[in-house]
Amino acid sequence: MASTDFGRTVRRWRDRVSPVAAGLPSGGHRRAPGLRREELAMLAGISVDYVTRLEQGRATNPSEQVVEALGRALRVSPTEREHLFHTAGLVPPGQGTVPAYIAPSVHRMLDRLTGTPVAVSDASWTLLLTNPLYTALMGERHGRERNGAWRAFLGSADRVRHTPESRRALEAAVTADLRTAATRYPADQRLRNLIAELRSNSPRFAELWDSGTVGHHQASRKTIDHPQVGPLTLDCDVLTVAGSDLRIMLYTAEPDTEDAQRLELLAVVGSQPLVEEGRLTPTLGVPEAGRGAL
């Protein structure tokens, strides 16, 4: 019964979200004013087939992560989010867990920043939402790579260049963030598992964690080696949403510079990627840039 109620709820709420409200283009013929299944799947980061099975009641026991992702894509209110969890047969995450809810006001802010790469992460630095330009800049991230702390210590090479000093500062700041999050959200099992994994597999993280190192994120300049438009040196700022510990990361270019021109070009070429099984496929190789980009 719960799976049927959940699917019906997702289907009804999908109909009420317009493409424009979700930050998508509204062109083309539509049989209904709301989101298509493939659009909801893309926004939530799950497969179209799974969305179909959920709506038809053929998929049971959706995970907490799936329910949370669908709620964000459907732009639900706090009360609706709670209802969505209940119809899935789940208890909404409590106060002792890392918040993953994104308020409609934050969604609207991202919708208006179309010319700025923007990403929203939770208190444990897990990516919750990115706009198309951020994805074009940094590339698609899946699985564990969606967590910035995991990438900083255990991830593979990415597009951001790092000096030894900037890497040390990043590692200290991320470790301090996780320590703060662990104190603030003691009931979050995924956060505890992440910290345990990092301590077991990264001597550097274990050293920083055990020594009580403190640090904080500062405005910085980063160079991103992009495979299509070349290197971009951008200002990176991290904003925090009061009351939720959401982190909003923005990349901006200094006006009237080659970096600004390349960012404008990226907004064009990034909207026309080569697609292979739904993923962005770069046309050129990416130079080694090292771990640690958030």
C-alpha positions as CSV (number, residue, x, y, z in Angstrom):
1,M,0.0,0.0,0.0
2,A,2.8,2.4,0.9
3,S,4.5,1.9,-2.4
4,T,1.2,2.6,-4.3
5,D,0.5,5.7,-2.3
6,F,4.1,6.9,-2.8
7,G,3.9,6.4,-6.6
8,R,0.6,8.2,-6.8
9,T,1.9,11.1,-4.8
10,V,5.0,11.4,-7.0
11,R,2.8,11.3,-10.1
12,R,0.4,14.0,-8.9
13,W,3.1,16.3,-7.7
14,R,5.1,15.8,-11.0
15,D,2.1,17.2,-12.8
16,R,2.0,20.4,-10.8
17,V,5.7,21.3,-11.3
18,S,6.2,23.3,-14.6
19,P,9.5,23.0,-16.5
20,V,10.2,26.7,-15.9
21,A,9.7,26.3,-12.2
22,A,12.2,23.5,-12.2
23,G,14.7,25.5,-14.2
24,L,14.2,23.6,-17.4
25,P,13.3,24.9,-20.9
26,S,9.6,24.9,-21.6
27,G,9.7,24.5,-25.4
28,G,8.1,21.7,-27.4
29,H,4.7,20.1,-27.4
30,R,3.5,18.8,-24.0
31,R,0.5,16.7,-23.3
32,A,0.5,17.9,-19.7
33,P,1.9,21.1,-18.0
34,G,4.1,19.3,-15.5
35,L,7.4,17.6,-15.7
36,R,7.9,14.6,-17.9
37,R,9.2,11.4,-16.3
38,E,12.6,11.8,-17.9
39,E,12.9,15.3,-16.6
40,L,12.0,14.3,-13.1
41,A,14.5,11.4,-13.3
42,M,17.2,13.8,-14.5
43,L,16.6,16.3,-11.8
44,A,16.5,13.6,-9.1
45,G,19.6,11.7,-10.5
46,I,17.8,8.4,-10.9
47,S,16.8,6.3,-13.9
48,V,13.6,6.9,-15.9
49,D,12.7,3.2,-15.6
50,Y,12.9,3.5,-11.8
51,V,10.7,6.6,-11.8
52,T,8.2,4.7,-13.9
53,R,8.2,1.6,-11.6
54,L,7.8,3.8,-8.6
55,E,4.8,5.7,-10.0
56,Q,3.2,2.4,-11.1
57,G,3.7,0.9,-7.7
58,R,6.0,-1.9,-9.1
59,A,9.1,-0.7,-7.2
60,T,8.9,-1.0,-3.4
61,N,10.9,0.3,-0.5
62,P,12.6,3.4,-2.1
63,S,15.6,4.4,-0.1
64,E,15.8,7.6,2.0
65,Q,18.2,9.1,-0.6
66,V,15.8,8.4,-3.4
67,V,12.8,10.0,-1.5
68,E,14.9,13.0,-0.6
69,A,16.1,13.4,-4.2
70,L,12.6,13.2,-5.6
71,G,11.4,15.7,-3.0
72,R,14.1,18.2,-4.0
73,A,13.2,17.7,-7.7
74,L,9.5,18.2,-7.0
75,R,10.3,21.3,-4.8
76,V,8.2,20.2,-1.9
77,S,7.4,22.1,1.2
78,P,8.6,20.8,4.6
79,T,5.2,19.4,5.3
80,E,5.0,17.8,1.9
81,R,8.5,16.3,2.4
82,E,7.3,14.7,5.6
83,H,4.3,13.3,3.9
84,L,6.4,11.9,1.0
85,F,8.6,10.0,3.5
86,H,5.5,8.6,5.2
87,T,4.0,7.4,2.0
88,A,7.3,5.6,1.2
89,G,7.0,3.8,4.6
90,L,10.0,5.8,6.0
91,V,10.5,8.0,9.0
92,P,11.6,11.5,8.0
93,P,15.2,12.1,9.0
94,G,15.3,13.7,12.5
95,Q,17.1,16.6,14.0
96,G,20.2,14.4,14.7
97,T,20.8,13.8,11.0
98,V,22.4,16.0,8.3
99,P,19.6,18.1,6.7
100,A,19.2,17.6,2.9
101,Y,16.1,19.7,2.4
102,I,16.5,22.6,-0.1
103,A,14.0,25.4,0.4
104,P,12.1,26.7,-2.6
105,S,13.8,30.1,-2.1
106,V,17.2,28.4,-2.6
107,H,15.9,26.7,-5.8
108,R,14.7,30.1,-7.1
109,M,18.1,31.7,-6.4
110,L,19.8,28.9,-8.4
111,D,17.3,29.4,-11.2
112,R,18.3,33.0,-11.6
113,L,22.1,32.3,-11.6
114,T,22.1,30.8,-15.0
115,G,25.4,32.4,-16.0
116,T,27.2,31.3,-12.8
117,P,28.3,27.7,-11.9
118,V,26.6,26.9,-8.6
119,A,26.4,23.8,-6.5
120,V,24.6,23.1,-3.2
121,S,26.0,20.6,-0.7
122,D,24.9,19.5,2.7
123,A,26.9,19.7,6.0
124,S,28.9,16.6,5.1
125,W,29.8,18.0,1.6
126,T,27.6,15.7,-0.3
127,L,26.3,17.3,-3.5
128,L,22.6,17.8,-3.4
129,L,22.0,20.0,-6.4
130,T,24.0,21.6,-9.3
131,N,23.0,23.9,-12.0
132,P,23.9,23.0,-15.7
133,L,26.8,25.4,-15.8
134,Y,28.5,23.8,-12.8
135,T,28.1,20.4,-14.3
136,A,29.5,21.7,-17.6
137,L,32.5,23.2,-15.6
138,M,33.3,20.3,-13.3
139,G,31.8,17.3,-15.2
140,E,29.3,14.7,-14.0
141,R,29.9,13.2,-10.5
142,H,28.4,9.9,-9.4
143,G,28.4,7.7,-6.4
144,R,31.1,8.4,-3.8
145,E,32.5,11.2,-6.1
146,R,29.5,13.3,-5.1
147,N,31.0,13.8,-1.7
148,G,33.6,16.6,-1.6
149,A,35.3,15.3,1.6
150,W,35.7,11.8,0.0
151,R,37.1,13.3,-3.2
152,A,39.5,15.5,-1.2
153,F,41.2,12.5,0.4
154,L,40.4,9.4,-1.7
155,G,39.1,10.6,-5.1
156,S,40.8,10.5,-8.4
157,A,42.2,13.4,-10.4
158,D,39.8,16.1,-11.4
159,R,39.8,19.4,-13.2
160,V,40.9,21.8,-10.5
161,R,44.6,22.6,-10.1
162,H,46.0,22.7,-6.6
163,T,49.2,23.9,-5.0
164,P,50.6,22.1,-2.0
165,E,49.4,25.0,0.1
166,S,45.9,25.1,-1.3
167,R,45.5,21.4,-0.9
168,R,46.6,21.5,2.8
169,A,44.1,24.4,3.4
170,L,41.3,22.4,1.7
171,E,42.0,19.3,3.7
172,A,42.1,21.1,7.0
173,A,38.8,23.0,6.2
174,V,37.0,19.8,5.1
175,T,38.2,17.9,8.2
176,A,37.0,20.7,10.4
177,D,33.6,20.7,8.6
178,L,33.1,17.0,9.2
179,R,34.1,17.3,12.9
180,T,31.5,20.1,13.3
181,A,28.9,18.1,11.5
182,A,29.6,15.0,13.5
183,T,29.0,17.0,16.7
184,R,25.9,18.7,15.4
185,Y,24.3,15.6,13.9
186,P,25.3,12.6,16.1
187,A,22.5,10.4,14.8
188,D,23.6,10.5,11.2
189,Q,24.9,7.0,10.3
190,R,26.1,7.9,6.8
191,L,28.2,10.7,8.2
192,R,29.7,8.3,10.8
193,N,30.4,5.8,8.0
194,L,32.1,8.4,5.9
195,I,34.4,9.5,8.8
196,A,35.3,5.9,9.6
197,E,36.1,5.2,5.9
198,L,38.3,8.2,5.6
199,R,40.1,7.4,8.9
200,S,40.7,3.9,7.7
201,N,41.9,4.7,4.2
202,S,43.5,8.1,4.3
203,P,46.5,8.6,6.7
204,R,46.3,12.3,6.0
205,F,42.7,12.5,7.1
206,A,43.4,10.4,10.2
207,E,46.3,12.6,11.1
208,L,44.2,15.8,10.8
209,W,41.2,14.2,12.6
210,D,43.2,12.9,15.5
211,S,45.2,16.1,15.9
212,G,42.1,18.2,16.2
213,T,43.1,20.5,13.3
214,V,40.8,23.4,12.6
215,G,40.3,25.3,9.4
216,H,37.6,27.2,7.5
217,H,36.8,27.9,3.9
218,Q,37.9,31.2,2.5
219,A,37.2,33.0,-0.8
220,S,39.8,31.7,-3.2
221,R,40.8,31.6,-6.9
222,K,40.9,28.3,-8.6
223,T,42.1,27.3,-12.1
224,I,39.9,24.7,-13.8
225,D,41.4,22.8,-16.8
226,H,38.3,22.3,-19.0
227,P,38.6,19.8,-21.8
228,Q,36.7,22.0,-24.3
229,V,37.2,25.7,-23.5
230,G,40.6,25.5,-21.9
231,P,41.8,26.8,-18.4
232,L,39.5,29.1,-16.5
233,T,40.7,31.0,-13.4
234,L,37.6,31.8,-11.3
235,D,36.8,33.2,-7.9
236,C,35.3,30.6,-5.6
237,D,33.0,31.6,-2.8
238,V,31.2,29.4,-0.3
239,L,27.9,30.6,1.3
240,T,26.0,29.0,4.1
241,V,22.2,28.9,4.4
242,A,21.3,29.8,7.9
243,G,19.4,27.2,9.8
244,S,20.2,24.3,7.4
245,D,24.0,24.1,7.1
246,L,23.6,24.0,3.3
247,R,26.8,25.1,1.5
248,I,26.3,27.0,-1.7
249,M,29.5,27.2,-3.9
250,L,29.7,29.8,-6.6
251,Y,32.3,30.3,-9.3
252,T,32.6,33.7,-10.9
253,A,34.9,35.3,-13.4
254,E,36.4,38.8,-13.3
255,P,34.5,40.9,-15.9
256,D,36.1,41.7,-19.3
257,T,38.7,38.9,-19.1
258,E,39.5,35.9,-21.1
259,D,38.2,33.8,-18.2
260,A,34.8,35.5,-18.5
261,Q,34.7,34.9,-22.2
262,R,35.5,31.2,-21.7
263,L,32.8,30.9,-19.1
264,E,30.3,32.4,-21.5
265,L,31.5,29.9,-24.2
266,L,31.1,27.1,-21.7
267,A,27.5,28.1,-21.1
268,V,27.0,27.5,-24.9
269,V,29.0,24.3,-25.4
270,G,28.0,22.9,-22.0
271,S,24.4,22.9,-23.2
272,Q,25.3,20.8,-26.2
273,P,27.3,17.9,-24.8
274,L,28.1,14.7,-26.5
275,V,25.8,12.1,-24.8
276,E,26.6,8.5,-24.2
277,E,24.1,6.6,-22.1
278,G,23.0,9.8,-20.5
279,R,26.4,11.0,-19.4
280,L,28.6,13.8,-20.5
281,T,31.4,12.6,-22.8
282,P,34.3,15.1,-23.2
283,T,35.8,15.4,-26.6
284,L,39.3,16.0,-25.3
285,G,41.5,14.4,-22.6
286,V,41.6,16.1,-19.2
287,P,45.1,17.0,-17.8
288,E,46.0,15.7,-14.4
289,A,44.8,18.2,-11.8
290,G,45.0,16.2,-8.6
291,R,42.3,15.4,-6.0
292,G,40.4,17.8,-3.9
293,A,38.1,20.0,-5.8
294,L,34.8,20.7,-4.1
